[in-house]
């Protein structure tokens, strides 16, 4: 499992066929959205953002916490 945004971006780039830079931009946007949801107390929204925006399972939230 990746531990940094850069590692996650490389994994997603390989999976999705986009550049690492494009994936990193998507990750950063998702991280901002997740931060807002978290501070609003909506943890379900954080999981939804992972799934809908990045196509990731909830366990990948660890990358965003670290």
C-alpha positions, 0 to 999 in steps of 0.5 A, a space after each residue: 500500500 502506498 504511504 505518500 501522495 506521490 506513491 499513490 499517484 504513481 500507482 493510479 497513473 499505472 492503473 488509469 493510464 494518466 500521468 503522475 502529475 494528473 493523478 497528483 492533481 486529482 489526489 490533491 483535490 480529493 484531499 481538500 474535499 476530504 478535509 472539508 468533509 472531515 471537519 464537517 464531521 462527515 466521514 462517510 463523505 470521505 469514503 465516497 470521495 475516495 471511491 468516486 473521485 479516485 476509484 479507491 477502497 476506504 482503506 486508502 484513507 490511511 494515505 490521506 491521514 499520514 
